[in-house]
Amino acid sequence: MPNTEQIRFQTDVCYIESQGILKTPESTLKLNLSEQYILSYLIDNYGNPVTKDELLKVGWPDRIVTEASLFQVIRALRVKLNEKKKGDVIETLPRVGYQIREFTRETINFQEEANLSPFKKIGKKTAIVSAIGLAAVGAGIGWMKYVPSHTPTNYIIEKDRIGSNDITIVTANADDLADLRSKVKELIKGQTKKYGKLVTQNERVYLLKTDEFYSAAWCAVDANDQCIKNTDFSYKIATDEWDKFANIVINNQKVYHETPVIQTEYAREPTAVVYTSYIDKSGIRSKVMHYFMTPTDNKGVFDYSLMSFIKDPDSGNFRALAISASKAYVENRESQFLQTIKIEPEMFHWAYQPSPDYDEKESLALKHTCHFECQSSDKRSYYNYVLYKQPNLLLMLNEFTGFFWNSTSQGDPSISYSDYFSGLVPDEKNKTDK
């Protein structure tokens, strides 16, 4: 393999501009496009101050963004460059902008890199979660009013690989990223201690932390790196319930899709089905959502309705929670993800009836559903993001509820949501992550 150049900073982190990655002896990290543009521009202008206006134009060449977006990227770069104190690599120049600190240019041979064992590349910031299944769910209702955002959220996205597992961490700030890194190290240590090795293999794993909850999504992958049917699951975990989730991961407890018993007169087959599990103190076991998505006369616009159901712990049946209707718009814009979907709410209706079996104030499931009610009543748009796609399966991220796998209809491919996106979204391997 040919030689290439890398930039080595004083923190011993190396930047390979041709691949858009940061490397240490222990890990490899892909930068998003804005991070690559800004870091490269600072390097190219070594010795000269760079203004904020310059970096805003460089980092988002086709968009107009505020300084808050630039500050977020600078903060993310400081974390990823392992700055021990602010300014070790990127110096802030008050009332001027930024300047890169001293670095050295080196030539590397990728053939040596290719011969390294994957486990030698496990870094301090790696994450792991096993293919675990359905567990306890939570509920909570209208007390939680939330003002949705008007613009897509700018996330910190960190990717890594441990053995045969691909890991993606998504957070809104550096503190949450550090928290997830720490928790993931404990998961790896706990499973290795219990079994003498890391038993989780061939997994695609996604982790998110917000102020309200943790979100985890995963699937087992086949030899072609495709998710295996019925191994796609997602968890929402209350912030004080992480230990329960960690115990499931460490013990490698795998449960697969149950067959939901839905009691409803609405018999039309859904375009997509979403299975969600919650770990909190509310008492609800699981939630199923039926999506009905139909293309309109306008290209890239869908009629987008949703029916959700929660599981009765005694009967095992799923009873109606809520129904909503919206318009979904496929945004043709530069994004951190494979695709950005703008949702404009039109109607929301609660079907949930209070039950003494549930502690509603502890419920993430009802809090999350309440977000849709609030957005509908305020007529405020929100965003879903496509992180991964394959035929009949999408992994999506909602700003307020976390990750969810969208398993599209096998029976009516003419209205398959993911089939439609397959025609719009470039193949993941050819897409530069942001």
C-alpha positions, -999 to 999 in steps of 0.1 A, spaced: 0 0 0 13 35 -8 28 59 18 7 89 29 12 119 51 -1 124 87 0 154 110 12 147 145 1 171 172 17 177 206 -10 154 222 4 125 202 -28 123 181 -22 121 144 -45 134 116 -45 116 82 -62 143 61 -66 120 30 -89 98 50 -104 123 74 -93 103 105 -76 108 138 -53 81 151 -36 72 183 -16 40 190 -48 26 205 -77 39 183 -89 53 150 -117 80 148 -135 93 118 -141 130 117 -173 145 102 -170 167 72 -172 200 91 -145 189 115 -123 178 86 -128 211 68 -120 232 98 -91 212 111 -75 211 76 -80 248 71 -63 256 105 -34 234 95 -31 250 61 -30 284 78 -4 274 105 12 305 120 -17 328 110 -49 336 130 -81 324 114 -113 343 120 -146 328 130 -162 340 98 -136 322 77 -142 290 96 -180 293 93 -176 295 55 -151 267 54 -170 243 77 -204 247 61 -197 258 25 -234 253 13 -252 264 45 -256 294 67 -251 285 103 -245 304 136 -214 306 157 -229 280 180 -223 254 153 -186 265 151 -182 264 189 -197 228 189 -171 216 163 -142 233 181 -153 217 214 -156 183 196 -122 186 180 -106 195 214 -120 163 229 -110 141 199 -75 157 198 -71 147 235 -64 183 247 -55 180 284 -61 217 288 -78 241 264 -55 253 237 -30 224 236 -38 220 199 -63 247 190 -55 280 205 -84 305 210 -75 341 201 -99 364 219 -119 387 196 -100 372 166 -106 335 161 -84 304 163 -49 292 155 -34 258 153 -4 250 176 29 235 165 28 201 147 50 178 127 44 161 93 52 124 90 51 98 63 34 65 71 30 31 55 -5 17 56 7 -18 50 20 -19 86 -14 -6 98 -32 -33 79 -12 -60 97 -23 -49 132 -48 -71 151 -82 -54 155 -79 -57 193 -47 -37 193 -68 -8 179 -93 -8 209 -91 28 223 -100 45 255 -131 59 238 -145 26 224 -181 14 231 -196 -20 231 -231 -34 237 -243 -69 231 -273 -81 211 -298 -80 239 -335 -82 236 -368 -69 250 -370 -60 286 -389 -36 309 -406 -5 294 -417 28 309 -445 52 307 -452 90 314 -476 115 301 -486 152 294 -467 168 323 -436 171 301 -439 200 277 -410 203 254 -402 230 228 -389 212 196 -361 227 176 -364 244 142 -331 233 128 -314 199 128 -293 191 159 -255 190 154 -242 159 171 -207 146 180 -204 112 163 -176 88 172 -170 55 154 -148 26 164 -144 -11 159 -137 -38 185 -130 -72 170 -159 -79 148 -182 -53 163 -188 -18 148 -196 8 174 -211 43 169 -215 68 197 -238 99 192 -239 127 217 -248 164 218 -218 174 239 -183 163 250 -194 156 286 -219 130 274 -194 115 251 -169 111 280 -196 95 301 -205 69 275 -169 61 269 -164 54 306 -195 33 308 -186 13 277 -151 5 292 -169 -10 322 -191 -31 299 -161 -45 281 -143 -51 314 -173 -68 330 -180 -92 301 -144 -101 297 -141 -108 335 -172 -130 334 -164 -151 304 -126 -147 301 -131 -130 267 -154 -106 248 -183 -129 238 -203 -103 219 -194 -107 182 -206 -95 148 -227 -67 162 -236 -33 148 -241 -11 179 -253 25 184 -253 44 217 -267 78 226 -270 99 258 -293 128 264 -303 147 296 -333 124 300 -321 89 290 -297 66 273 -306 50 240 -290 18 226 -296 1 193 -280 -29 178 -283 -58 153 -264 -90 146 -247 -89 112 -241 -116 86 -210 -123 64 -221 -94 42 -223 -70 71 -261 -68 68 -284 -69 98 -299 -104 103 -337 -105 104 -353 -101 138 -320 -91 156 -327 -54 154 -336 -39 188 -334 -7 206 -335 2 243 -343 35 261 -328 35 296 -336 60 324 -304 78 335 -306 62 369 -312 27 355 -280 21 336 -268 -6 359 -298 -28 349 -289 -24 313 -252 -30 319 -261 -63 337 -280 -74 305 -250 -65 283 -224 -81 306 -244 -114 308 -249 -114 271 -286 -120 274 -302 -121 239 -339 -121 234 -354 -118 199 -386 -102 185 -417 -114 202 -449 -116 182 -471 -87 194 -508 -93 198 -523 -60 187 -560 -54 195 -573 -28 171 -600 -25 145 -576 -7 122 -566 -38 101 -545 -22 73 -510 -36 72 -485 -10 84 -457 2 61 -432 -2 89 -431 -16 125 -409 -3 153 -401 -24 184 -389 -4 214 -379 -15 250 -376 7 280 -357 3 313 -372 25 340 -394 21 371 -428 24 353 -437 -13 349 -446 -14 312 -427 -42 294 -424 -30 257 -439 -7 230 -447 -13 194 -453 14 168 -470 10 135 -461 35 108 -482 42 77 -462 61 51 -476 69 17 -459 90 -10 -478 121 -20 -479 138 -54 -449 158 -44 -415 140 -47 -399 134 -14 -430 141 7 -449 114 26 -482 113 45 -468 100 77 -491 85 104 -482 66 136 -501 43 159 -483 32 191 -492 4 216 -479 -6 250 -478 -41 264 -501 -52 292 -479 -71 317 -507 -95 327 -523 -104 294 -493 -99 271 -516 -80 247 -507 -46 233 -532 -19 239 -534 15 221 -513 44 233 -517 72 208 -522 80 171 -507 109 152 -506 122 116 -478 143 100 -461 152 67 -426 138 62 -402 157 39 -369 142 26 -344 171 29 -318 173 1 -291 188 22 -257 181 35 -261 162 67 -241 144 94 -262 113 85 -273 94 55 -305 114 53 -324 141 72 -362 138 74 -382 168 85 -415 160 102 -444 185 103 -471 174 127 -508 177 118 -528 157 144 -523 139 177 -548 118 198 -542 100 231 -558 65 234 -540 57 266 -561 51 298 -544 54 332 -537 22 350 -528 14 387 -502 -10 373 -481 18 359 -461 45 375 -466 72 348 -442 97 363 -414 73 359 -422 64 323 -399 73 294 -425 58 270 -452 82 278 -428 111 281 -415 103 246 -451 101 232 -458 134 249 -432 150 227 -452 142 197 -484 156 213 -465 188 222 -451 192 187 -485 186 172 -503 211 194 -476 237 187 -474 229 150 -436 227 154 -415 206 131 -389 181 143 -363 158 127 -355 121 122 -321 111 108 -313 79 89 -281 64 103 -281 30 85 -301 14 57 -305 -19 39 -335 -34 21 -366 -33 44 -347 -19 74 -336 16 85 -320 27 117 -333 62 125 -326 87 153 -353 110 166 -342 142 184 -363 135 215 -368 97 217 -334 82 205 -327 54 181 -353 32 165 -352 4 139 -378 9 111 -386 -26 98 -406 -19 66 -434 -40 52 -423 -72 35 -458 -76 20 -462 -44 0 -428 -33 -13 -444 -7 -36 -448 15 -5 -417 3 14 -402 33 32 -366 20 30 -369 10 -6 -378 46 -14 -347 58 5 -325 33 -12 -331 53 -44 -322 86 -27 -294 78 -3 -259 70 -14 -245 36 -3 -231 39 32 -197 28 22 -194 56 -2 -208 82 21 -184 104 41 -197 105 77 -203 139 93 
